[in-house]
Amino acid sequence: AFPNRLEHEIVLERFKSLWTWGEEHCAESDDMADAKKKDVDHLLTIALRSLESQKDGATVRAFVIGKTRAYFRAGALEHLEAERLKGLGNRATEIQRVVRGFVARSQYLRSRRAAIKAAAKMRQFVQRRKYLRARQASVVIQCWARCTRARSTLVRLRRHHSATSIQSTWRACVARVYLKRNRNAVVRLQAIARGSIQRPRFREAMKEKREEAKLENQLKTLQRKLEEAEQKRIEAEKRAAEKSTEVFVVKEEEKSAEEKKNEPSAPAPGDNTPSGPAVASGYSTPTLGQLTAQQQTLMDESGKMLEYLRKEVFKLRSQNAQLRTDFDLLKENNQRLMDANASAGASFAALNQHAKQLNKANSKLTGEVTHYKQHIQKMNLAHIEVKEELKMKQATYIGEVHSRLQYQKTMGKIVDRVQERCRDTKLVEEVLQMSDDCEEIYTTGPTGLNSPTTGVAGLDPNISQGSIVSRFTSFFS
């Protein structure tokens, strides 16, 4: 009744591919033998449900579970083997479908990228050719426009050259006449101004000169009068001296004559008659004294007047010297002020020129700052755009990596299941070879581990090539 039997471990190992999704090893127990028994019972119940029959109202199953073995009725083991091969075929078909889909998608993506690149190159070539043609046409048009404008400008200049020459000559003549008129007017004004400035000074100088001449004339007159008075005094003294001498001589002669006559007789004691010299002296003294007093009075008055005039002249000369000193001081101060004014004017002109240069430099720097600000704004906008594009590409890349990770996990589970439950070594080797080919295609692809863009996503190229799941787990860790 039970021609075939297998141990529980062999049943679970050989027919584990017959488990339905989500029902693998669903029994829980502390005893391993009891757990394996329950797992075998549950697995065979699911797999041999189609071979169950009804007998006397009871369900007859195609197997019986022992403590360590499972016993199969006739045809049950063959049915299990057929279901096992059918399940393996379905799994292999699924693997092939997935692999073919992956290969076809990879080829499609490569072809799509190549087509996009070729279309972009073609569009670039067409647009560049159009741009070059348009630029050449615009250059020709600009050249023609410039030539036309230059010809019209040349004709206009030639047409107006004579008029310009006449106008320039007329303007030069008018400007010369205007300059001559203005220069004459300025010279006249300067002469009037200088005359108005110099006339008061000349009047003052003439007045001083007249005063000095008047004083000089008075001084000369007084000196002349003094000299005349002195000359008269000297002449009067000479005349008086001569008369007194003559009188004295006459008296002496008379006296001597009288003495000779009256020599025996002596004079009376009470006689008060003056002698000859006394008579002579009394005769000449009043006239000489009178002349000397008058001359002395005139000399004193002349000396006082001369002293007064000398004092006035000295005072006027002192005032003149003081005024000249003040004038020289004022002139020196005026010259200093003029020099200071000229220096201040030159400094002001230099400062004004420096201020203009600083204003020009400031305006230039302001323009450069504005230009740099605009450039920085453009760079910030470009940076924001690049950052957004990088975020989008990174999100796309992460999504693709997630999908590839999910696919690789599924592929790893499929390969593990095939290795565990498939007894066909050739099929297992083919599945492993296809899995390795898929892995190699992925690692050499644009988002694989060997791609230069893996540094953006943070993948480490030094990760060992052992397990795909471990590689993607290290990426998301």
Residue pairs with C-beta under 8 A, 6 or more apart in sequence:
1 73
1 74
2 64
2 71
2 72
2 73
3 72
3 73
3 74
4 71
4 72
4 76
4 77
5 66
5 69
5 70
5 71
5 72
6 14
6 69
6 70
6 72
6 77
7 68
7 69
7 70
8 33
8 36
8 37
8 39
8 40
8 68
8 69
8 70
9 36
11 40
11 43
11 44
11 70
12 36
12 39
12 40
12 43
13 420
13 421
14 84
14 421
14 423
15 43
15 44
15 47
15 80
15 84
16 24
16 43
16 420
16 421
17 84
17 87
17 88
17 91
17 417
17 421
17 422
18 43
18 46
18 47
18 80
18 83
18 84
18 87
19 43
19 46
20 46
23 42
23 46
25 39
26 39
26 42
27 35
27 38
27 39
27 42
28 35
29 35
29 38
33 67
33 68
37 65
37 67
40 65
40 70
41 65
44 63
44 65
44 70
44 80
45 61
47 79
47 80
47 83
48 61
48 62
48 63
48 76
48 79
48 80
50 79
51 61
51 62
51 73
51 75
51 76
51 79
52 59
52 60
52 61
52 62
53 59
53 60
54 60
62 72
62 73
62 75
62 76
62 79
63 70
63 71
63 72
63 73
63 76
64 70
64 71
65 71
72 80
88 421
88 422
88 424
88 427
91 414
91 417
91 418
91 422
92 418
92 427
92 431
94 414
95 414
95 418
95 431
95 434
96 434
98 407
98 410
98 411
98 414
99 434
99 438
102 407
102 438
102 441
103 438
103 441
106 441
106 445
208 320
211 316
212 316
215 309
215 312
215 313
215 316
218 309
219 306
219 309
219 313
222 302
222 305
222 306
222 309
223 306
225 302
226 298
226 299
226 302
226 306
229 295
229 298
229 299
229 302
230 295
230 299
232 295
233 291
233 292
233 295
236 291
236 295
237 288
237 291
240 284
240 287
240 288
240 291
243 284
244 280
244 281
244 284
244 288
247 280
247 283
247 284
248 276
248 277
248 280
251 276
251 277
251 279
251 280
252 276
252 277
254 276
255 275
255 276
274 282
394 456
394 457
397 447
397 453
397 456
397 457
398 457
400 447
401 447
401 457
401 472
401 475
404 442
404 447
404 472
405 472
405 475
405 476
408 439
408 442
408 468
408 469
408 472
409 468
409 469
409 472
411 435
411 438
411 468
412 467
412 468
412 469
414 431
415 431
415 432
415 435
418 427
418 428
418 431
419 428
419 432
422 428
422 431
439 468
442 448
442 449
442 468
443 449
443 450
443 465
444 450
444 451
445 451
446 453
447 453
447 454
447 457
448 454
449 459
449 461
449 463
449 471
450 461
454 461
457 475
458 475
459 471
459 474
459 475
460 474
463 470
463 471
463 474
464 470
